[in-house]
Amino acid sequence: MGQLYEWADLEHQLAHIGLRLGKLTQAFDLPSEDIRISNAHASDDQIPVVEVEVSADVDNAPFFGNFKGRILHVTSVLGPYLADYAKRSPFILRFNLSDVGGACALSFDRPADADWALFPDLYLLEARRSFERGDYGAAETDGDFETTFSNRQPLLFWRGSTTSGGWIRSLDELRTNYRVDACLRVAAAVGAKADCRISKLVQWVGAGEDEAVALLHDLDVYADFVPESRFADFQMYLDLPGNAGSWGTCHKHLAGILVLKVPSGRELAYTHLLRPWKHYVPIARDMSDVAERVSWVLDHPAEATAIAQRGKERLWGFLKGLPVYMLRTLEMHNVSPEKKLIRVR
């Protein structure tokens, strides 16, 4: 844990986005996957100074991957919003950096029946960056959207990793991994009308990673990585939840792809804005109706196109208003006794 105090890369990361790191310390009152970020005072004429506190138990965080990397990633995407807010008000903000969130902190994800404070997930914040760069293009007319959608391959497509909520300890557990099983069920039910495969083995802690990858090949559910831009070559995307909600699905909506959504029991910041058969096509978690849903899409091109377009427009609208949403959320959950109320337009 001592090496956290030597995180020159965190200091450089903050400086790059307009913040200066004052202190990086441990806190005994934080769960292992929480961090607390605060600033001493608000000012318009100097670089805001922030203090970052991590849990004293951070080494035991039950995190699937590099937790230090997650802290740097979060700092990168949140930084511009924190830098803006730091000039407006003193703040103390607590974030849970796990995939599944935590009840007492701003979280990227939560159970559908929870009332935890929700913050836009990392993929959504990155989508805002792409939106600002114009990567999603200008608003389209109905005719332009219909032409773009109809020119895509009429295929249900998915690529992803073996994240499914836990460590994978054996080949038997890999066979029953939810995403592996879903890919097998889709292939059996839909055949050539779908291409849904695993492109990365993760959370594997069993012996012999090569043997695990060989099993995926034998099951015919393993394929090469596909960049995000290639997903827009296909009309349909299968929204398969992983450790929590499917964070990357926002990119598919924004690309105008028709999302076939599996119920995950999870919520993201924009989940409440989407309705089945209006913004996406619902599909059973066990893939029992996948053949029916794919056939419906292919047999009803006008209705399918309209659903995909409404999904894009709904996410587009959310991204346009994201800076205001972020500022309001930060202000609402700022627990600094010196915080200033600001007018958000």
Secondary structure as UniProt FT lines:
FT   HELIX           2..6
FT   HELIX           8..16
FT   TURN            17..18
FT   STRAND          20..27
FT   TURN            28..29
FT   TURN            32..33
FT   STRAND          34..39
FT   STRAND          49..55
FT   TURN            56..57
FT   HELIX           58..60
FT   HELIX           67..86
FT   TURN            87..88
FT   STRAND          91..96
FT   TURN            103..104
FT   STRAND          106..107
FT   STRAND          110..111
FT   TURN            112..113
FT   HELIX           122..133
FT   TURN            134..136
FT   HELIX           142..150
FT   STRAND          153..161
FT   HELIX           171..175
FT   HELIX           178..190
FT   HELIX           191..193
FT   STRAND          194..200
FT   HELIX           209..218
FT   TURN            219..220
FT   HELIX           228..233
FT   STRAND          234..239
FT   TURN            247..248
FT   HELIX           249..254
FT   TURN            255..256
FT   STRAND          258..261
FT   STRAND          266..267
FT   TURN            269..270
FT   HELIX           271..273
FT   TURN            277..279
FT   STRAND          280..282
FT   TURN            285..286
FT   TURN            288..289
FT   HELIX           290..299
FT   HELIX           301..320
FT   HELIX           322..332
FT   TURN            337..338
//
